[in-house]
Amino acid sequence: MKIIAVSVGVPAPLNTSRGQVLSSITKHPVTGRVQVSFGGLAGDQQGDRSVHGGANKAICLVPSEHYPRWSEFLKSASLPTAFFGENLTTVGVSERSLCIGDVLEVGTTRLMVRSPRLPCYKFVARAGRSDAARFMLNEAMTGLYLSVEKEGEIGAGDAIRVSAPHPDRVSIADYVDAMMQKLPSERVEKILRNNALPDDRKQLLVRRIEARYDGSV
């Protein structure tokens, strides 16, 4: 399990279904070591801090294993690194192997798995397909958000080690499956009891289940 790319971005115009907005979804890999603070990576900015960034969304991680499946879905021969707007592109981890509350040692940092990265209209614009959000959720290929528990530095090639698995063993994919009505109620209740899942994500899950969420944005 390791990082294969570290990427950052700054706000830039993006044409969406809601008009032109500022977004940092377009990110580019950086070389060398990158400083990591409690707010995220040095040089990385958010276009809309009301929904992006913050302590529980300091870093976005996406497994590189998703890229071939997305290339097929989008009918693209290849996708650029950080296509999904992620900070860390990895190999060897997934939404089903990482659990909410797991503590990761990466470089000289300590990170905690917090929640799925859920698709929004900006990602739909980036993907160029109106059904991209539904596909992402149906496949549970969302990527995930990390909080920074210990500041330090990271770089491409750094190993990822789960130093403290959360005892609940509620995976990122479990949360996504719950949103898509794929889990029994007792499993959903376990997700909602997880002490590492941010309150706003718990509230969102309850609302989506009550509304029978269909993956639309």
C-alpha atoms as one frame of an Amber mdcrd trajectory, in Angstrom:
protein
   0.000   0.000   0.000   1.542   3.267  -1.071   1.088   6.705  -2.605   1.864
   6.924  -6.313   1.065  10.635  -6.758   0.559  13.716  -4.591  -1.454  16.469
  -6.293  -2.605  19.993  -5.491  -4.763  22.565  -7.223  -6.017  26.135  -7.091
  -9.458  27.528  -7.971 -10.118  27.901 -11.693 -13.269  28.496 -13.777 -15.343
  25.374 -14.486 -18.424  25.260 -16.711 -21.191  23.285 -15.009 -24.933  22.707
 -15.232 -25.278  25.603 -12.788 -23.149  27.982 -14.811 -19.487  28.828 -14.495
 -18.070  28.377 -11.005 -14.665  28.333  -9.376 -13.386  24.857  -8.593 -10.104
  23.214  -7.644 -11.101  19.818  -9.030  -8.318  20.135 -11.613  -5.168  19.188
  -9.742  -1.630  18.413 -10.851   1.018  16.093  -9.402   3.908  17.683  -7.545
   7.395  16.318  -7.043   9.381  16.020  -3.855   8.109  16.197  -0.301   4.903
  18.097   0.466   4.156  19.688   3.806   0.930  18.552   5.452  -0.837  20.689
   8.053  -4.127  20.135   9.842  -5.762  22.043   6.979  -4.347  19.857   4.207
  -1.481  19.950   1.723   0.718  22.987   1.158  -0.264  24.622  -2.129  -3.733
  23.065  -2.261  -6.713  25.427  -2.220 -10.495  25.050  -2.384 -12.876  26.892
  -4.665 -15.801  26.695  -2.228 -14.827  26.212   1.396 -18.463  25.835   2.436
 -18.426  22.288   1.043 -14.730  21.479   0.555 -11.783  21.475   2.901 -11.907
  21.715   6.662 -10.506  19.396   9.298 -12.548  16.338   8.296 -11.911  16.819
   4.573  -8.297  17.935   4.720  -7.052  15.383   2.182  -8.836  13.457  -0.575
  -7.593   9.974  -1.522  -8.566   7.947  -4.605  -7.282   4.439  -5.432  -5.498
   4.197  -8.786  -7.259   0.871  -9.325 -10.415   2.824 -10.250  -8.858   4.462
 -13.287  -9.242   1.576 -15.794 -12.926   1.132 -14.912 -13.557   4.846 -15.258
 -11.673   4.973 -18.564 -14.020   2.287 -19.833 -17.108   4.070 -18.515 -16.066
   7.444 -19.943 -14.790   5.875 -23.171 -11.431   7.545 -22.687  -8.156   5.837
 -23.549  -6.509   7.330 -20.487  -7.318   9.743 -17.703  -4.816  12.214 -16.262
  -3.464  11.691 -12.774  -5.734  13.333 -10.170  -8.658  13.264 -12.614 -11.053
  12.970  -9.678  -9.596  15.977  -7.906  -7.791  13.845  -5.359  -4.689  14.830
  -3.419  -3.398  11.293  -3.010  -3.534   8.683  -5.747  -2.742   5.321  -4.213
  -2.237   1.642  -4.921  -3.228  -1.232  -2.664  -6.050   0.374  -0.679  -9.756
   0.665  -1.426 -13.067   1.853  -0.071 -13.765  -1.701   1.078 -10.442  -2.205
   2.834 -10.273   1.133   4.657 -12.709   1.733   7.495 -14.018   4.936   9.013
 -11.764   5.799  11.928  -8.741   3.811  10.729  -5.491   5.617  11.536  -2.863
   5.660   8.776   0.843   6.370   9.023   2.020   8.001   5.786   5.423   9.654
   5.486   5.862  11.561   8.736   2.123  12.249   9.060  -0.697  10.487  10.831
  -4.064  10.553   9.058  -7.550   9.294   9.917 -10.152   7.907   7.508 -13.295
  10.022   7.904 -15.886   9.654   5.138 -16.476   8.972   1.440 -15.834  11.706
  -1.068 -19.366  12.030  -2.467 -19.850  13.279  -6.043 -21.276  16.713  -6.772
 -22.290  18.643  -9.875 -18.701  19.817 -10.349 -17.479  16.251 -10.677 -20.316
  15.548 -13.129 -19.089  18.507 -15.201 -15.513  17.227 -15.021 -16.599  13.741
 -16.120 -18.809  15.066 -18.909 -21.623  12.582 -18.250 -24.827  13.243 -16.367
 -24.841   9.700 -14.966 -21.296   9.876 -13.569 -22.465  10.448  -9.982 -24.790
   7.455 -10.031 -22.038   5.271 -11.511 -19.576   6.374  -8.831 -22.007   5.551
  -6.038 -23.285   2.287  -7.510 -19.708   1.055  -7.829 -18.662   2.543  -4.453
 -15.663   4.078  -6.225 -15.924   7.395  -4.440 -12.520   7.876  -2.912 -12.419
   9.156   0.647 -11.547  12.034   2.930  -8.843  12.037   5.578  -8.244  14.265
   8.562  -4.719  15.119   9.671  -3.994  13.877  13.188  -0.268  14.660  13.081
   1.349  17.206  10.780   4.410  16.297   8.734   5.294  15.669   5.110   4.464
  13.128   2.439   5.565  12.285  -1.078   4.983   9.885  -3.944   6.333   6.461
  -3.079   5.525   6.700   0.628   4.096   3.545   2.157   0.651   3.588   3.752
   0.341   1.659   6.993  -2.828   1.139   9.010  -1.397   1.672  12.487  -4.673
   1.625  14.425  -7.674  -0.084  12.808 -10.978   1.253  14.124 -12.774  -1.468
  16.099 -16.167  -0.905  14.433 -14.897  -2.044  11.003 -17.337   0.127   9.068
 -15.813   0.568   5.637 -16.103   3.589   3.397 -17.991   1.368   0.947 -20.451
   0.428   3.705 -21.450   4.079   4.003 -21.905   4.405   0.241 -23.890   1.169
   0.074 -26.124   2.455   2.875 -26.844   5.597   0.858 -27.814   3.407  -2.080
 -30.195   1.284   0.021 -27.964  -1.793  -0.135 -27.533  -2.463   3.588 -29.915
  -3.793   6.257 -31.083  -1.385   8.933 -28.896  -2.877  11.670 -25.796  -2.226
   9.570 -26.907   1.356   8.962 -27.351   1.841  12.696 -23.784   0.659  13.250
 -22.537   3.231  10.744 -24.423   5.999  12.527 -22.903   4.993  15.867 -19.336
   5.257  14.570 -17.565   7.925  16.621 -15.148   8.864  13.821 -17.835   9.647
  11.243 -18.473  13.418  11.161 -21.912  14.519  12.345 -22.770  16.156   9.025
 -22.146  12.845   7.234 -24.403  11.060   9.720 -27.143  13.623   9.133 -26.736
  13.330   5.371 -27.055   9.554   5.519 -30.266   9.782   7.539 -31.749  12.300
   5.083 -30.774  10.254   2.058 -32.214   7.045   3.465 -35.465   8.785   4.341
 -35.638  10.215   0.819 -34.602   6.876  -0.760 -31.530   8.429  -2.380 -31.107
   7.459  -6.039 -27.616   8.833  -6.708 -28.740  12.078  -8.336 -27.041  15.391
  -7.609
